[in-house]
Amino acid sequence: MSFFKSVLDPKKSRLAAMHMKSVSSRLRKYGLRYDDLFDPYYDLDIKEALNRLPREIVDARNQRLKRAMDLSMKHEYLPEDLQAKQTPFRGYLQEMLALVKKEREEREALGALPLYQRTIP
């Protein structure tokens, strides 16, 4: 297991560092953060984590996503000065997502009913 961690760690693996740099440059072009890419419709844990975050953080996320879609539709990128200010790997969702997953696993282990269930519209 430690072999895989060392291969995926950008501090230890040159390929992982190159991949991280590539992803970072692509996210900067649209002003996105890595956590913005998580889809709340795909995973209900992500939806629950977003619901628990402060409103300002969720509003900023939605604004970044709207700006990225607008730039993509116009076939444009952010200006270079704004790209330099972007922080694509500054996370805001991972800690809350880990907490939500831990709570869900604990509920499953205790045999309690799920906190949320997927429904078909």
Secondary structure, 3 states (H helix, E strand, C coil): CHHHHHHHCCCCCHHHHHHHHHHHHHHHHHCCCHHHHCCCCCCHHHHHHHHHCCHHHHHHHHHHHHHHHHHHHCCCCCCHHHHHHCCCCCCCCHHHHHHHHHHHHHHHHHCCCCCCCCCCC
